[in-house]
């Protein structure tokens, strides 16, 4: 999903692994740059991180949203719930969000709160919004997003822009390229 009007010189991250780099495909170019800066700044502090999710189609978002729910969308197993965002209501589906995980000796480290807190502080220092700021049960520590002038969750305006003008226009209307 390359947008010619927003194309910029891609910043290289010497510390980002190929898996993480591949997961940036489809993200807004400014968010790609910030993800690379995030990885580099974490590395400078001795923290290895991997980008675990980037762009998600509506179908991919639906598949994740259905985990832990019955056919009506009711939560039946909270431990299996991955997301509370239905398709169209996650910034992942617009290339404006990514998820990450700190890695220790090549293994994801999910249970070290000080490590996570430091990673979140680094991302927020780059101007990213952290899903850790959402109230429970929607707290999402691995999540960062960059939405420009748009709210924390996609709203009717976002859906309308997508329906009438598409992703390239949504990215332009976000104002992120001026960020």
C-alpha positions in Angstrom: 0.0 0.0 0.0 2.3 2.7 -1.2 0.9 6.2 -1.4 2.8 8.3 -3.9 1.7 11.6 -2.4 3.2 10.5 1.0 6.3 8.7 -0.3 9.4 9.7 1.6 12.9 8.4 1.9 12.7 5.3 4.0 14.8 5.5 7.1 16.8 2.4 7.7 17.1 0.7 11.1 20.2 -1.4 11.5 18.7 -3.0 14.6 15.3 -4.2 13.1 15.1 -7.8 12.2 13.6 -9.0 8.9 10.4 -10.3 10.6 9.8 -6.8 12.1 10.6 -5.1 8.8 8.2 -7.2 6.9 5.4 -6.4 9.4 5.8 -2.7 8.6 4.5 -3.2 5.0 1.2 -1.4 4.6 1.8 1.1 7.5 1.8 4.8 7.0 5.3 5.9 6.0 5.7 8.2 9.0 4.6 5.3 11.3 7.1 3.0 9.6 9.9 5.6 10.4 8.7 5.9 14.0 8.6 2.1 14.4 12.2 1.9 13.2 13.2 4.7 15.6 11.4 2.9 18.4 13.4 -0.3 17.7 16.7 1.6 17.5 16.1 3.6 20.7 15.1 0.4 22.5 18.3 -1.3 21.2 20.3 1.7 22.4 19.1 0.9 25.9 19.9 -2.8 25.5 16.3 -3.9 24.8 15.5 -6.0 21.8 12.0 -5.7 20.4 10.1 -7.3 17.6 7.2 -5.8 15.7 4.5 -8.5 16.0 1.7 -7.0 14.0 1.2 -4.2 11.5 -1.5 -3.7 8.9 -4.5 -6.1 9.2 -7.3 -6.5 6.7 -10.9 -6.3 7.9 -11.0 -10.1 7.6 -7.9 -10.5 9.7 -9.4 -8.1 12.3 -12.6 -10.1 12.3 -10.8 -13.4 12.8 -8.9 -11.9 15.8 -12.1 -10.3 17.2 -14.0 -13.6 17.1 -11.4 -15.3 19.4 -13.1 -16.1 22.8 -16.5 -15.1 21.5 -19.6 -17.0 20.4 -21.4 -16.6 17.1 -23.2 -13.5 18.4 -20.0 -11.7 19.6 -20.6 -12.4 23.3 -17.4 -13.1 25.2 -17.5 -16.7 26.4 -13.8 -17.2 27.2 -12.1 -14.0 28.3 -8.6 -15.6 28.3 -8.9 -16.1 24.5 -10.0 -12.6 23.7 -7.3 -10.9 21.5 -9.0 -7.6 20.7 -12.1 -5.6 21.5 -12.0 -3.8 18.2 -14.4 -5.0 15.5 -13.4 -4.7 11.9 -13.2 -1.1 10.8 -12.6 0.1 14.4 -8.9 -0.8 14.7 -6.2 1.5 13.4 -4.4 -1.6 12.2 -6.9 -1.8 9.4 -5.8 1.6 8.2 -2.0 1.1 8.5 -1.8 3.4 11.4 -1.0 1.0 14.3 1.6 -1.7 15.1 2.1 -4.1 18.0 5.5 -5.1 19.5 7.0 -7.4 22.1 10.3 -7.2 24.0 12.5 -10.2 23.3 14.9 -11.8 25.7 17.4 -14.3 24.3 15.1 -14.6 21.2 12.0 -15.4 23.2 9.0 -13.0 23.7 9.0 -11.5 27.2 5.4 -11.0 28.3 5.9 -10.9 32.0 8.4 -8.2 32.9 6.4 -5.0 33.7 9.5 -2.7 34.1 10.7 -3.8 30.7 7.3 -3.1 29.2 7.0 0.2 30.9 10.4 1.3 29.5 9.4 0.3 26.0 6.1 2.1 26.3 7.9 5.3 27.5 10.2 5.1 24.5 7.3 4.8 22.1 5.4 7.6 23.7 8.5 9.7 23.6 8.4 9.4 19.8 4.8 10.7 19.8 3.1 7.3 19.6 -0.1 6.6 21.5 0.1 3.5 23.6 -2.8 1.1 24.0 -1.6 0.7 27.6 -3.5 4.0 28.2 -6.9 2.5 27.5 -9.0 1.5 30.5 -9.5 -2.2 31.2 -10.6 -4.5 29.7 -9.3 -2.8 26.6 -5.8 -2.2 27.8 -3.4 -3.2 25.1 0.3 -2.9 26.2 1.8 -4.2 22.9 -0.1 -1.6 20.8 1.1 1.7 19.4 -0.7 3.9 17.0 -0.3 7.2 15.2 -3.6 8.7 14.1 -2.9 12.4 13.5 -6.0 14.5 14.0 -8.2 11.4 14.3 -9.4 10.0 17.7 -8.1 7.1 19.5 -10.5 4.7 17.8 -11.7 5.1 14.2 -15.0 6.9 14.0 -17.8 7.5 11.5 -15.7 10.1 9.7 -12.9 7.6 9.2 -15.3 5.0 7.8 -16.8 7.6 5.5 -13.4 8.8 4.2 -12.4 5.1 3.5 -15.7 4.4 1.8 -15.7 7.4 -0.4 -12.0 8.3 -1.0 -9.9 5.4 0.2 -6.8 4.9 2.3 -4.5 7.4 0.5 -7.0 10.2 1.3 -7.4 9.0 4.8 -3.7 9.2 5.4 -3.6 12.7 3.9 -6.6 13.8 5.9 -4.9 12.5 9.1 -2.3 15.3 8.9 0.4 12.8 9.9 2.7 13.9 7.1 3.1 17.2 8.8 4.0 15.5 12.1 
